[in-house]
Structures are given as C-alpha cells and as structure tokens.
Amino acid sequence: MALVQVKPEQKVIALRADMDALPIQEANNVPYKSQNDGVMHACGHDVHTTSLLGAVRILHALRDEFEGTVKCIFQPGEEKLPGGASIMIAEGVLENPAPVSIFGQHVHPPLPAGTIGLKSGIYMASTDEIYVTVKGRGGHGALPQDCIDPVAITAQLIVTLQQIVSRYATPSIPSVLTFGKINSTGGATNVIPNEVKLEGTFRTMNEDWREEAHSRMKKIAEALAHSMGAACEFNIVKGYPVLFNHEELSAKTKTWAIEYLGADKVVDLPLRMTAEDFAYFSQAMPACFYRLGTGNAAKGITSPIHTDTFDIDETALETGMGLMAWLAVQELGVE
C-alpha cells in the first residue's frame, strides 16, 4: 500500500490494483513473458499493478495541484477464494486514513487500447464454489442390480439442478450454474465406482436469491440421492458478492473519462457474469470498477483473459496510469 498525501485533514480516496497470477503455462514469445513455468499473468494483473505504480508517480509529481490523500492499494489474491480484498479490509486497509470512495480497473481485450468501458449499478456477479460427493455402492458394470450407481445418480443430479435456474429463479435475475469437473473414485469401463465427486460454480446478481438458491440446491441434491439409495455431501464455499458500481460516482467517472480520452473512447458495458473481489470494496464505500481496453486486432492482440496467449497492446499502460491519476485528482478536487 502507498499513500500520496498532501494535507492529512482533507479528503481521502483510494485506487486499487490486484497483483496475483494464474496457473497457466504462457505460450507467448515476447521479451516480457513469464519466467516461471506454469505461472502467467493471464488476467492482466501485472497491467493493473504497473498502471497504479505509474499513477503514483504522476500523482506525486502533481501533489501541489490537488488537496487530500490518495491511498493506493496493491492487493494480492484476487484469483482465489476468499480473495485478498476481504482479508485486507478485515486487517484495516480502509482505515487510518479512511477513504470515502475507491476506483479500480481491469483489462478488457475486446476493447482496443486507448479506450475504457464501464457500467453503473450492478455490474458483476457473485460467485460461489460447489463441491458435491455422491456416495453409492460400487461393483461390476455388468451387474448394476447389485450396485447403487453414483455415476448415473450424478448425471441425473446435474440435469435436475439446472432447474434451479430455469424454474426457480426470477427471469429478470441473471443466474448461472455450471459444473466443470467430475471424477469417480475407482471406476473403469466395467467397474461402477463407490462415489463420484462433482465441482462447479453458481453466480447471480441478487444476494437474496443467492441465499435461496444455495438452500434449494442442497435440499434437491440430498433428496434426489437419498431417493435412489445413495448419500450426498453438498458443500458450498461462498465467494465474492455482487459488484455494485455507485451510480453517482460512475456518472462522474464517465464524464471525467470523456474529458480525458474523448467521447469516442468511452463505451457503455453490459452486465458481466464473471466475478471480482473488488466487490468487497464496493460494499464498503462508493466504488467504480471500469474496464481498460488492451486489444489491437491489427497486431493480432485479441486473445481473451485466462488463456495462454493473452497479451496486451502496451500503449494501454499509458491510458491505464494516466486515467487513474486523472480520476483521483478530479475526485479530490483540483486547486
């Protein structure tokens, strides 16, 4: 964490950058590629950190032109629950001095470098991890009558749980339930295993519905398994909350971004079902989380985040650091 402090009794605002990586082997052949096998900045967190470091330098150079304090938060652990934001907040990062608002940015390859995008209000989904174990009774694949097949039960469970979204969720509330991993213990082409493990994610835009969905999923899974003679352990690891961009601060951010970049460089974004632990900051104070364009189709820089070929047009760094500093000065008020 860094402070650009001018007058301690004046207004305090915060800028945040995350700085962890992903377990991906980088495929890019560039001078700045990852030097660690199996670890890659495939979500642009190195861009976020670099941009905030650049903003610190700019703000320090301009310290006589604005009043107040800019608290610059370098946050680890965004990619893995429980998330570094919640831990830093619990440890007092938003105290002494306490900011009244906060800005964060994230790379966005679909937008060209030199542009940004944002959305006021609810923007990103909550995220929860789901871990299920279906316990049956294994045996020979040719003698299913002597077994309680957890594979067949799990298959039915996956289909049934999709009705949580399609038949219980209010259609106006975006919700996603996805199972991305399934493993059996001891199974083979002719062996019915004793148990099957299932892992997935649940995401939505409404905290009340989120709690209701958790309860419904657990009850349905346990009841279905029991009805077929099996047992089910259904565990939900609650993750990040819904990310909410404060309407007034977001409106000001859009105006200031247009002043800095031009109207054609600032776009409106739709809802996004991905999640971000910046959401914890947005629960604590007025917050604005916007997207930094990093793509360049002419240079072939188009790969999405979380891929082994993710890269950026490095001119985006100029926008990233300059805009963060500009927003901070505007929010504090120019002398």
C-alpha positions, 0 to 999 in steps of 0.5 A: 500500500502507498499513500500520496498525501498532501494535507492529512485533514482533507479528503481521502480516496483510494485506487486499487490494483490486484497483483496475483497470477494464474496457473497457466503455462504462457505460450507467448514469445515476447521479451516480457513473458513469464519466467516461471513455468506454469505461472502467467499473468493471464488476467492482466494483473501485472497491467493493473499493478504497473498502471497504479505504480505509474499513477503514483508517480504522476500523482506525486509529481502533481501533489501541489495541484490537488488537496487530500490523500490518495491511498493506493492499494496493491492487493494480492489474491484476487484469483482465489477464494476468499480473495485478498480484498476481504482479508485486507479490509478485515486487517484495516486497509480502509482505515487510518486514513479512511477513504470515502470512495475507491476506483479500480480497473481491469483489462478488457481485450475486446476493447482496443487500447486507448479506450475504457468501458464501464457500467453503473449499478450492478455490474458483476456477479457473485460467485460461489464454489460447489463441491458435491460427493455422491456416495453409492455402492460400487461393483461390476458394470455388468451387474448394476442390480447389485450396485447403487450407481453414483455415476448415473445418480450424478448425471441425473443430479446435474440435469435436475439442478439446472432447474434451479435456474430455469424454474426457480429463479426470477427471469429478470435475475441473471443466474448461472450454474455450471459444473466443470469437473467430475471424477469417480473414485475407482471406476473403469469401463466395467467397474461402477465406482463407490462415489463420484465427486462433482465441482462447479460454480453458481453466480447471480446478481441478487444476494437474496436469491443467492441465499435461496438458491444455495438452500434449494440446491442442497435440499434437491441434491440430498433428496434426489440421492437419498431417493435412489439409495445413495448419500450426498455431501453438498458443500458450498464455499461462498465467494465474492458478492455482487459488484455494485458500481455507485451510480453517482460516482460512475456518472462522474467517472464517465464524464471525467473519462470523456474529458480525458480520452474523448467521447469516442473512447468511452463505451457503455458495458453490459452486465458481466457474469464473471466475478471480482473481489473488488466487490468487497470494496464496493460494499464498503464505500462508493466504488467504480470498477471500469474496464481498460481496453488492451486489444489491437486486432491489427497486431493480432492482440485479441486473445481473451483473459485466462488463456495462454496467449493473452497479451496486451497492446502496451500503449494501454499502460499509458491510458491505464496510469494516466486515467487513474491519476486523472480520476483521483485528482478530479475526485479530490478536487483540483486547486 
